[in-house]
Amino acid sequence: MQRIDFQGRNAQEAKRRALTYWYQHHQALGLSLAQFFAQCRGSQAGGGVTITFYPAAAPPGVDHRTAA
């Protein structure tokens, strides 16, 4: 599984996109919300905010390369 970027104009928008992704995929990910965000890192560039999820390993047969 590759990393996934959630981009927003501000931190709130980026976090909302990451939360939406986690909510739609939490059963397949097998991660609690705290575990999910423990594998995320935030950065600012160009007036925007990016939260990047670095998955440890994907369960067999699960493809999460596209963010919601």
Distance bins in CASP14 RR format, pairs under 12 A and 6 or more apart:
PFRMAT RR
TARGET T0000
AUTHOR 0000-0000-0000
RMODE 2
METHOD distances of the structure
MODEL  1
1 25 0 0 0 0 0 1 0 0 0 0 0
1 28 0 0 0 0 0 1 0 0 0 0 0
1 29 0 0 0 0 1 0 0 0 0 0 0
1 31 0 0 0 0 0 1 0 0 0 0 0
1 39 0 0 0 0 0 1 0 0 0 0 0
1 53 0 0 0 0 1 0 0 0 0 0 0
1 54 0 0 0 0 1 0 0 0 0 0 0
1 55 1 0 1 0 0 0 0 0 0 0 0
1 56 0 0 0 0 1 0 0 0 0 0 0
1 57 1 0 0 1 0 0 0 0 0 0 0
1 58 1 1 0 0 0 0 0 0 0 0 0
1 59 0 0 0 0 1 0 0 0 0 0 0
1 60 0 0 0 0 0 1 0 0 0 0 0
1 61 0 0 0 0 0 1 0 0 0 0 0
1 62 1 0 0 1 0 0 0 0 0 0 0
1 63 1 0 0 1 0 0 0 0 0 0 0
1 64 1 0 1 0 0 0 0 0 0 0 0
1 65 1 0 0 1 0 0 0 0 0 0 0
1 66 0 0 0 0 0 1 0 0 0 0 0
2 52 0 0 0 0 0 1 0 0 0 0 0
2 53 0 0 0 0 1 0 0 0 0 0 0
2 54 0 0 0 0 1 0 0 0 0 0 0
2 55 1 0 0 1 0 0 0 0 0 0 0
2 57 0 0 0 0 0 1 0 0 0 0 0
2 58 0 0 0 0 1 0 0 0 0 0 0
2 63 0 0 0 0 1 0 0 0 0 0 0
2 64 0 0 0 0 1 0 0 0 0 0 0
2 65 1 0 1 0 0 0 0 0 0 0 0
2 66 0 0 0 0 0 1 0 0 0 0 0
2 67 0 0 0 0 0 1 0 0 0 0 0
3 39 0 0 0 0 1 0 0 0 0 0 0
3 40 0 0 0 0 1 0 0 0 0 0 0
3 41 0 0 0 0 1 0 0 0 0 0 0
3 42 0 0 0 0 0 1 0 0 0 0 0
3 50 0 0 0 0 0 1 0 0 0 0 0
3 51 0 0 0 0 0 1 0 0 0 0 0
3 52 1 0 1 0 0 0 0 0 0 0 0
3 53 1 0 0 1 0 0 0 0 0 0 0
3 54 1 0 1 0 0 0 0 0 0 0 0
3 55 1 0 0 1 0 0 0 0 0 0 0
3 56 0 0 0 0 0 1 0 0 0 0 0
3 58 0 0 0 0 0 1 0 0 0 0 0
3 64 0 0 0 0 0 1 0 0 0 0 0
3 65 0 0 0 0 1 0 0 0 0 0 0
3 67 0 0 0 0 0 1 0 0 0 0 0
4 14 0 0 0 0 0 1 0 0 0 0 0
4 17 0 0 0 0 1 0 0 0 0 0 0
4 18 0 0 0 0 1 0 0 0 0 0 0
4 20 0 0 0 0 0 1 0 0 0 0 0
4 21 1 0 0 1 0 0 0 0 0 0 0
4 22 0 0 0 0 0 1 0 0 0 0 0
4 25 0 0 0 0 1 0 0 0 0 0 0
4 29 0 0 0 0 0 1 0 0 0 0 0
4 36 0 0 0 0 0 1 0 0 0 0 0
4 39 0 0 0 0 0 1 0 0 0 0 0
4 40 0 0 0 0 1 0 0 0 0 0 0
4 41 0 0 0 0 0 1 0 0 0 0 0
4 50 0 0 0 0 0 1 0 0 0 0 0
4 51 0 0 0 0 1 0 0 0 0 0 0
4 52 1 0 0 1 0 0 0 0 0 0 0
4 53 1 0 1 0 0 0 0 0 0 0 0
4 54 0 0 0 0 1 0 0 0 0 0 0
4 55 1 0 0 1 0 0 0 0 0 0 0
4 58 0 0 0 0 0 1 0 0 0 0 0
4 63 0 0 0 0 0 1 0 0 0 0 0
4 64 1 0 0 1 0 0 0 0 0 0 0
4 65 1 0 0 1 0 0 0 0 0 0 0
4 66 0 0 0 0 1 0 0 0 0 0 0
4 67 1 0 1 0 0 0 0 0 0 0 0
4 68 0 0 0 0 1 0 0 0 0 0 0
5 14 0 0 0 0 1 0 0 0 0 0 0
5 17 0 0 0 0 1 0 0 0 0 0 0
5 18 0 0 0 0 1 0 0 0 0 0 0
5 21 0 0 0 0 0 1 0 0 0 0 0
5 40 0 0 0 0 0 1 0 0 0 0 0
5 41 0 0 0 0 0 1 0 0 0 0 0
5 42 0 0 0 0 1 0 0 0 0 0 0
5 43 0 0 0 0 1 0 0 0 0 0 0
5 45 0 0 0 0 0 1 0 0 0 0 0
5 48 0 0 0 0 0 1 0 0 0 0 0
5 49 0 0 0 0 0 1 0 0 0 0 0
5 50 1 0 1 0 0 0 0 0 0 0 0
5 51 1 0 0 1 0 0 0 0 0 0 0
5 52 1 0 1 0 0 0 0 0 0 0 0
5 53 1 0 0 1 0 0 0 0 0 0 0
5 54 0 0 0 0 0 1 0 0 0 0 0
5 65 0 0 0 0 0 1 0 0 0 0 0
5 66 0 0 0 0 0 1 0 0 0 0 0
5 67 1 0 0 1 0 0 0 0 0 0 0
6 12 0 0 0 0 0 1 0 0 0 0 0
6 13 0 0 0 0 1 0 0 0 0 0 0
6 14 1 0 1 0 0 0 0 0 0 0 0
6 15 1 0 0 1 0 0 0 0 0 0 0
6 16 0 0 0 0 1 0 0 0 0 0 0
6 17 1 0 1 0 0 0 0 0 0 0 0
6 18 1 0 1 0 0 0 0 0 0 0 0
6 19 0 0 0 0 1 0 0 0 0 0 0
6 20 0 0 0 0 1 0 0 0 0 0 0
6 21 1 0 0 1 0 0 0 0 0 0 0
6 22 0 0 0 0 1 0 0 0 0 0 0
6 36 0 0 0 0 0 1 0 0 0 0 0
6 37 0 0 0 0 0 1 0 0 0 0 0
6 40 0 0 0 0 1 0 0 0 0 0 0
6 41 0 0 0 0 0 1 0 0 0 0 0
6 42 0 0 0 0 1 0 0 0 0 0 0
6 43 0 0 0 0 0 1 0 0 0 0 0
6 48 0 0 0 0 0 1 0 0 0 0 0
6 49 0 0 0 0 1 0 0 0 0 0 0
6 50 1 0 0 1 0 0 0 0 0 0 0
6 51 1 0 1 0 0 0 0 0 0 0 0
6 52 1 0 0 1 0 0 0 0 0 0 0
6 53 1 0 0 1 0 0 0 0 0 0 0
6 66 0 0 0 0 0 1 0 0 0 0 0
6 67 1 0 1 0 0 0 0 0 0 0 0
6 68 0 0 0 0 1 0 0 0 0 0 0
7 13 0 0 0 0 1 0 0 0 0 0 0
7 14 1 0 0 1 0 0 0 0 0 0 0
7 15 0 0 0 0 0 1 0 0 0 0 0
7 16 0 0 0 0 0 1 0 0 0 0 0
7 17 1 0 0 1 0 0 0 0 0 0 0
7 18 0 0 0 0 0 1 0 0 0 0 0
7 42 0 0 0 0 0 1 0 0 0 0 0
7 43 0 0 0 0 0 1 0 0 0 0 0
7 44 0 0 0 0 0 1 0 0 0 0 0
7 45 0 0 0 0 1 0 0 0 0 0 0
7 46 0 0 0 0 0 1 0 0 0 0 0
7 47 0 0 0 0 0 1 0 0 0 0 0
7 48 1 0 0 1 0 0 0 0 0 0 0
7 49 1 0 0 1 0 0 0 0 0 0 0
7 50 1 0 1 0 0 0 0 0 0 0 0
7 51 0 0 0 0 1 0 0 0 0 0 0
7 52 0 0 0 0 1 0 0 0 0 0 0
7 67 0 0 0 0 1 0 0 0 0 0 0
8 14 1 0 1 0 0 0 0 0 0 0 0
8 15 0 0 0 0 1 0 0 0 0 0 0
8 16 0 0 0 0 1 0 0 0 0 0 0
8 17 1 0 0 1 0 0 0 0 0 0 0
8 18 0 0 0 0 1 0 0 0 0 0 0
8 42 0 0 0 0 0 1 0 0 0 0 0
8 43 0 0 0 0 0 1 0 0 0 0 0
8 44 0 0 0 0 0 1 0 0 0 0 0
8 45 0 0 0 0 0 1 0 0 0 0 0
8 46 0 0 0 0 0 1 0 0 0 0 0
8 47 0 0 0 0 1 0 0 0 0 0 0
8 48 1 0 1 0 0 0 0 0 0 0 0
8 49 1 0 1 0 0 0 0 0 0 0 0
8 50 1 0 0 1 0 0 0 0 0 0 0
8 51 0 0 0 0 1 0 0 0 0 0 0
8 67 0 0 0 0 0 1 0 0 0 0 0
9 15 0 0 0 0 0 1 0 0 0 0 0
9 16 0 0 0 0 0 1 0 0 0 0 0
9 17 0 0 0 0 0 1 0 0 0 0 0
9 44 0 0 0 0 0 1 0 0 0 0 0
9 46 0 0 0 0 0 1 0 0 0 0 0
9 47 1 0 0 1 0 0 0 0 0 0 0
9 48 1 0 1 0 0 0 0 0 0 0 0
9 49 1 0 0 1 0 0 0 0 0 0 0
9 50 0 0 0 0 0 1 0 0 0 0 0
10 16 0 0 0 0 1 0 0 0 0 0 0
10 17 0 0 0 0 0 1 0 0 0 0 0
10 44 0 0 0 0 1 0 0 0 0 0 0
10 46 0 0 0 0 0 1 0 0 0 0 0
10 47 0 0 0 0 1 0 0 0 0 0 0
10 48 1 0 0 1 0 0 0 0 0 0 0
10 49 1 0 1 0 0 0 0 0 0 0 0
10 50 0 0 0 0 0 1 0 0 0 0 0
10 51 0 0 0 0 0 1 0 0 0 0 0
11 17 0 0 0 0 0 1 0 0 0 0 0
11 18 0 0 0 0 0 1 0 0 0 0 0
11 42 0 0 0 0 1 0 0 0 0 0 0
11 43 0 0 0 0 0 1 0 0 0 0 0
11 44 0 0 0 0 1 0 0 0 0 0 0
11 47 0 0 0 0 0 1 0 0 0 0 0
11 48 0 0 0 0 1 0 0 0 0 0 0
11 49 1 0 1 0 0 0 0 0 0 0 0
11 50 0 0 0 0 1 0 0 0 0 0 0
11 51 0 0 0 0 1 0 0 0 0 0 0
12 18 0 0 0 0 0 1 0 0 0 0 0
12 19 0 0 0 0 0 1 0 0 0 0 0
12 48 0 0 0 0 0 1 0 0 0 0 0
12 49 0 0 0 0 1 0 0 0 0 0 0
12 51 0 0 0 0 0 1 0 0 0 0 0
13 19 0 0 0 0 0 1 0 0 0 0 0
13 20 0 0 0 0 0 1 0 0 0 0 0
13 47 0 0 0 0 0 1 0 0 0 0 0
13 48 0 0 0 0 1 0 0 0 0 0 0
13 49 1 0 0 1 0 0 0 0 0 0 0
13 50 0 0 0 0 0 1 0 0 0 0 0
13 51 0 0 0 0 1 0 0 0 0 0 0
14 20 0 0 0 0 0 1 0 0 0 0 0
14 21 0 0 0 0 0 1 0 0 0 0 0
14 37 0 0 0 0 0 1 0 0 0 0 0
14 40 0 0 0 0 1 0 0 0 0 0 0
14 41 0 0 0 0 0 1 0 0 0 0 0
14 42 1 0 0 1 0 0 0 0 0 0 0
14 43 0 0 0 0 1 0 0 0 0 0 0
14 44 0 0 0 0 1 0 0 0 0 0 0
14 45 0 0 0 0 0 1 0 0 0 0 0
14 47 0 0 0 0 0 1 0 0 0 0 0
14 48 1 0 0 1 0 0 0 0 0 0 0
14 49 1 0 1 0 0 0 0 0 0 0 0
14 50 1 0 0 1 0 0 0 0 0 0 0
14 51 1 0 1 0 0 0 0 0 0 0 0
14 52 0 0 0 0 1 0 0 0 0 0 0
14 53 0 0 0 0 0 1 0 0 0 0 0
14 67 0 0 0 0 0 1 0 0 0 0 0
15 21 0 0 0 0 0 1 0 0 0 0 0
15 22 0 0 0 0 0 1 0 0 0 0 0
15 33 0 0 0 0 0 1 0 0 0 0 0
15 36 0 0 0 0 0 1 0 0 0 0 0
15 37 0 0 0 0 1 0 0 0 0 0 0
15 40 0 0 0 0 1 0 0 0 0 0 0
15 42 0 0 0 0 1 0 0 0 0 0 0
15 49 0 0 0 0 1 0 0 0 0 0 0
15 50 0 0 0 0 0 1 0 0 0 0 0
15 51 1 0 0 1 0 0 0 0 0 0 0
15 53 0 0 0 0 0 1 0 0 0 0 0
16 22 0 0 0 0 0 1 0 0 0 0 0
16 23 0 0 0 0 0 1 0 0 0 0 0
16 49 0 0 0 0 0 1 0 0 0 0 0
16 51 0 0 0 0 1 0 0 0 0 0 0
16 67 0 0 0 0 0 1 0 0 0 0 0
16 68 0 0 0 0 0 1 0 0 0 0 0
17 23 0 0 0 0 0 1 0 0 0 0 0
17 24 0 0 0 0 0 1 0 0 0 0 0
17 40 0 0 0 0 0 1 0 0 0 0 0
17 49 0 0 0 0 0 1 0 0 0 0 0
17 50 0 0 0 0 1 0 0 0 0 0 0
17 51 1 0 0 1 0 0 0 0 0 0 0
17 52 0 0 0 0 0 1 0 0 0 0 0
17 53 0 0 0 0 0 1 0 0 0 0 0
17 67 1 0 0 1 0 0 0 0 0 0 0
17 68 1 0 0 1 0 0 0 0 0 0 0
18 24 0 0 0 0 0 1 0 0 0 0 0
18 25 0 0 0 0 0 1 0 0 0 0 0
18 26 0 0 0 0 0 1 0 0 0 0 0
18 29 0 0 0 0 0 1 0 0 0 0 0
18 33 0 0 0 0 1 0 0 0 0 0 0
18 36 1 0 0 1 0 0 0 0 0 0 0
18 37 1 0 0 1 0 0 0 0 0 0 0
18 39 0 0 0 0 0 1 0 0 0 0 0
18 40 1 0 0 1 0 0 0 0 0 0 0
18 41 0 0 0 0 0 1 0 0 0 0 0
18 42 0 0 0 0 1 0 0 0 0 0 0
18 49 0 0 0 0 0 1 0 0 0 0 0
18 50 0 0 0 0 0 1 0 0 0 0 0
18 51 1 0 1 0 0 0 0 0 0 0 0
18 52 0 0 0 0 1 0 0 0 0 0 0
18 53 1 0 0 1 0 0 0 0 0 0 0
18 67 0 0 0 0 1 0 0 0 0 0 0
18 68 0 0 0 0 1 0 0 0 0 0 0
19 25 0 0 0 0 0 1 0 0 0 0 0
19 26 0 0 0 0 0 1 0 0 0 0 0
19 33 1 0 0 1 0 0 0 0 0 0 0
19 36 0 0 0 0 1 0 0 0 0 0 0
19 37 0 0 0 0 1 0 0 0 0 0 0
19 40 0 0 0 0 0 1 0 0 0 0 0
19 51 0 0 0 0 1 0 0 0 0 0 0
19 53 0 0 0 0 0 1 0 0 0 0 0
19 67 0 0 0 0 0 1 0 0 0 0 0
19 68 0 0 0 0 1 0 0 0 0 0 0
20 26 0 0 0 0 0 1 0 0 0 0 0
20 36 0 0 0 0 0 1 0 0 0 0 0
20 51 0 0 0 0 0 1 0 0 0 0 0
20 67 0 0 0 0 1 0 0 0 0 0 0
20 68 1 0 1 0 0 0 0 0 0 0 0
21 28 0 0 0 0 0 1 0 0 0 0 0
21 29 0 0 0 0 1 0 0 0 0 0 0
21 31 0 0 0 0 0 1 0 0 0 0 0
21 33 0 0 0 0 0 1 0 0 0 0 0
21 36 0 0 0 0 1 0 0 0 0 0 0
21 37 0 0 0 0 0 1 0 0 0 0 0
21 40 0 0 0 0 0 1 0 0 0 0 0
21 51 0 0 0 0 1 0 0 0 0 0 0
21 52 0 0 0 0 0 1 0 0 0 0 0
21 53 1 0 0 1 0 0 0 0 0 0 0
21 55 0 0 0 0 0 1 0 0 0 0 0
21 64 0 0 0 0 1 0 0 0 0 0 0
21 65 0 0 0 0 0 1 0 0 0 0 0
21 66 0 0 0 0 1 0 0 0 0 0 0
21 67 1 0 1 0 0 0 0 0 0 0 0
21 68 1 0 1 0 0 0 0 0 0 0 0
22 28 0 0 0 0 0 1 0 0 0 0 0
22 29 1 0 0 1 0 0 0 0 0 0 0
22 30 0 0 0 0 0 1 0 0 0 0 0
22 31 1 0 0 1 0 0 0 0 0 0 0
22 32 0 0 0 0 1 0 0 0 0 0 0
22 33 1 0 0 1 0 0 0 0 0 0 0
22 34 0 0 0 0 0 1 0 0 0 0 0
22 35 0 0 0 0 1 0 0 0 0 0 0
22 36 1 0 1 0 0 0 0 0 0 0 0
22 37 0 0 0 0 1 0 0 0 0 0 0
22 38 0 0 0 0 0 1 0 0 0 0 0
22 39 0 0 0 0 0 1 0 0 0 0 0
22 40 0 0 0 0 1 0 0 0 0 0 0
22 51 0 0 0 0 0 1 0 0 0 0 0
22 53 0 0 0 0 1 0 0 0 0 0 0
22 55 0 0 0 0 0 1 0 0 0 0 0
22 64 0 0 0 0 0 1 0 0 0 0 0
22 67 0 0 0 0 0 1 0 0 0 0 0
22 68 0 0 0 0 1 0 0 0 0 0 0
23 29 0 0 0 0 0 1 0 0 0 0 0
23 31 0 0 0 0 0 1 0 0 0 0 0
23 33 0 0 0 0 1 0 0 0 0 0 0
23 36 0 0 0 0 1 0 0 0 0 0 0
23 68 0 0 0 0 1 0 0 0 0 0 0
24 36 0 0 0 0 0 1 0 0 0 0 0
24 64 0 0 0 0 1 0 0 0 0 0 0
24 66 0 0 0 0 0 1 0 0 0 0 0
24 67 0 0 0 0 1 0 0 0 0 0 0
24 68 1 0 1 0 0 0 0 0 0 0 0
25 31 0 0 0 0 1 0 0 0 0 0 0
25 33 0 0 0 0 0 1 0 0 0 0 0
25 36 0 0 0 0 1 0 0 0 0 0 0
25 53 0 0 0 0 0 1 0 0 0 0 0
25 55 0 0 0 0 0 1 0 0 0 0 0
25 58 0 0 0 0 0 1 0 0 0 0 0
25 59 0 0 0 0 0 1 0 0 0 0 0
25 62 0 0 0 0 1 0 0 0 0 0 0
25 63 0 0 0 0 0 1 0 0 0 0 0
25 64 1 0 1 0 0 0 0 0 0 0 0
25 65 0 0 0 0 0 1 0 0 0 0 0
25 66 0 0 0 0 0 1 0 0 0 0 0
25 67 0 0 0 0 1 0 0 0 0 0 0
25 68 0 0 0 0 1 0 0 0 0 0 0
26 32 1 0 0 1 0 0 0 0 0 0 0
26 33 1 0 0 1 0 0 0 0 0 0 0
26 34 0 0 0 0 0 1 0 0 0 0 0
26 35 0 0 0 0 1 0 0 0 0 0 0
26 36 1 0 0 1 0 0 0 0 0 0 0
26 37 0 0 0 0 0 1 0 0 0 0 0
26 62 0 0 0 0 0 1 0 0 0 0 0
26 64 0 0 0 0 0 1 0 0 0 0 0
27 59 0 0 0 0 0 1 0 0 0 0 0
27 62 0 0 0 0 0 1 0 0 0 0 0
27 64 0 0 0 0 0 1 0 0 0 0 0
28 36 0 0 0 0 0 1 0 0 0 0 0
28 55 0 0 0 0 0 1 0 0 0 0 0
28 58 0 0 0 0 1 0 0 0 0 0 0
28 59 1 0 0 1 0 0 0 0 0 0 0
28 60 0 0 0 0 0 1 0 0 0 0 0
28 61 0 0 0 0 1 0 0 0 0 0 0
28 62 1 0 1 0 0 0 0 0 0 0 0
28 63 0 0 0 0 1 0 0 0 0 0 0
28 64 1 0 0 1 0 0 0 0 0 0 0
29 35 0 0 0 0 1 0 0 0 0 0 0
29 36 1 0 0 1 0 0 0 0 0 0 0
29 37 0 0 0 0 0 1 0 0 0 0 0
29 39 0 0 0 0 1 0 0 0 0 0 0
29 53 0 0 0 0 1 0 0 0 0 0 0
29 55 1 0 0 1 0 0 0 0 0 0 0
29 56 0 0 0 0 0 1 0 0 0 0 0
29 57 0 0 0 0 0 1 0 0 0 0 0
29 58 0 0 0 0 1 0 0 0 0 0 0
29 59 1 0 0 1 0 0 0 0 0 0 0
29 62 1 0 0 1 0 0 0 0 0 0 0
29 63 0 0 0 0 0 1 0 0 0 0 0
29 64 1 0 0 1 0 0 0 0 0 0 0
30 36 0 0 0 0 1 0 0 0 0 0 0
30 39 0 0 0 0 0 1 0 0 0 0 0
30 55 0 0 0 0 0 1 0 0 0 0 0
30 56 0 0 0 0 0 1 0 0 0 0 0
30 57 0 0 0 0 0 1 0 0 0 0 0
30 58 0 0 0 0 0 1 0 0 0 0 0
30 59 1 0 0 1 0 0 0 0 0 0 0
30 62 0 0 0 0 1 0 0 0 0 0 0
30 64 0 0 0 0 0 1 0 0 0 0 0
31 37 0 0 0 0 1 0 0 0 0 0 0
31 38 0 0 0 0 1 0 0 0 0 0 0
31 39 1 0 0 1 0 0 0 0 0 0 0
31 40 0 0 0 0 0 1 0 0 0 0 0
31 53 0 0 0 0 1 0 0 0 0 0 0
31 54 0 0 0 0 0 1 0 0 0 0 0
31 55 0 0 0 0 1 0 0 0 0 0 0
31 56 0 0 0 0 1 0 0 0 0 0 0
31 57 0 0 0 0 0 1 0 0 0 0 0
31 58 0 0 0 0 0 1 0 0 0 0 0
31 59 0 0 0 0 0 1 0 0 0 0 0
31 62 0 0 0 0 0 1 0 0 0 0 0
31 64 0 0 0 0 0 1 0 0 0 0 0
32 38 0 0 0 0 1 0 0 0 0 0 0
32 39 0 0 0 0 0 1 0 0 0 0 0
33 39 0 0 0 0 0 1 0 0 0 0 0
33 40 0 0 0 0 0 1 0 0 0 0 0
34 40 0 0 0 0 0 1 0 0 0 0 0
35 53 0 0 0 0 0 1 0 0 0 0 0
35 55 0 0 0 0 0 1 0 0 0 0 0
35 56 0 0 0 0 1 0 0 0 0 0 0
36 51 0 0 0 0 0 1 0 0 0 0 0
36 53 1 0 0 1 0 0 0 0 0 0 0
36 54 0 0 0 0 0 1 0 0 0 0 0
36 55 0 0 0 0 1 0 0 0 0 0 0
36 56 0 0 0 0 0 1 0 0 0 0 0
36 64 0 0 0 0 0 1 0 0 0 0 0
37 51 0 0 0 0 1 0 0 0 0 0 0
37 52 0 0 0 0 0 1 0 0 0 0 0
37 53 0 0 0 0 1 0 0 0 0 0 0
37 54 0 0 0 0 0 1 0 0 0 0 0
38 53 0 0 0 0 0 1 0 0 0 0 0
38 54 0 0 0 0 1 0 0 0 0 0 0
38 55 0 0 0 0 0 1 0 0 0 0 0
38 56 0 0 0 0 0 1 0 0 0 0 0
39 51 0 0 0 0 0 1 0 0 0 0 0
39 52 0 0 0 0 1 0 0 0 0 0 0
39 53 1 0 1 0 0 0 0 0 0 0 0
39 54 1 0 1 0 0 0 0 0 0 0 0
39 55 1 0 0 1 0 0 0 0 0 0 0
39 56 1 0 0 1 0 0 0 0 0 0 0
39 57 0 0 0 0 0 1 0 0 0 0 0
40 49 0 0 0 0 0 1 0 0 0 0 0
40 50 0 0 0 0 0 1 0 0 0 0 0
40 51 1 0 1 0 0 0 0 0 0 0 0
40 52 1 0 0 1 0 0 0 0 0 0 0
40 53 1 0 1 0 0 0 0 0 0 0 0
40 54 1 0 0 1 0 0 0 0 0 0 0
40 55 0 0 0 0 0 1 0 0 0 0 0
40 67 0 0 0 0 0 1 0 0 0 0 0
41 49 0 0 0 0 0 1 0 0 0 0 0
41 50 0 0 0 0 1 0 0 0 0 0 0
41 51 1 0 0 1 0 0 0 0 0 0 0
41 52 1 0 1 0 0 0 0 0 0 0 0
41 53 0 0 0 0 1 0 0 0 0 0 0
41 54 1 0 0 1 0 0 0 0 0 0 0
42 48 0 0 0 0 0 1 0 0 0 0 0
42 49 1 0 0 1 0 0 0 0 0 0 0
42 50 1 0 0 1 0 0 0 0 0 0 0
42 51 1 0 1 0 0 0 0 0 0 0 0
42 52 1 0 0 1 0 0 0 0 0 0 0
42 53 0 0 0 0 0 1 0 0 0 0 0
42 54 0 0 0 0 0 1 0 0 0 0 0
43 49 1 0 0 1 0 0 0 0 0 0 0
43 50 1 0 1 0 0 0 0 0 0 0 0
43 51 0 0 0 0 1 0 0 0 0 0 0
43 52 1 0 0 1 0 0 0 0 0 0 0
44 50 1 0 0 1 0 0 0 0 0 0 0
44 51 0 0 0 0 0 1 0 0 0 0 0
45 52 0 0 0 0 0 1 0 0 0 0 0
50 67 0 0 0 0 0 1 0 0 0 0 0
51 67 0 0 0 0 1 0 0 0 0 0 0
52 67 0 0 0 0 0 1 0 0 0 0 0
53 64 0 0 0 0 1 0 0 0 0 0 0
53 65 0 0 0 0 0 1 0 0 0 0 0
53 67 0 0 0 0 1 0 0 0 0 0 0
53 68 0 0 0 0 0 1 0 0 0 0 0
54 64 0 0 0 0 0 1 0 0 0 0 0
55 62 0 0 0 0 1 0 0 0 0 0 0
55 63 0 0 0 0 0 1 0 0 0 0 0
55 64 1 0 0 1 0 0 0 0 0 0 0
55 65 0 0 0 0 0 1 0 0 0 0 0
57 64 0 0 0 0 0 1 0 0 0 0 0
58 64 1 0 0 1 0 0 0 0 0 0 0
58 65 0 0 0 0 1 0 0 0 0 0 0
END
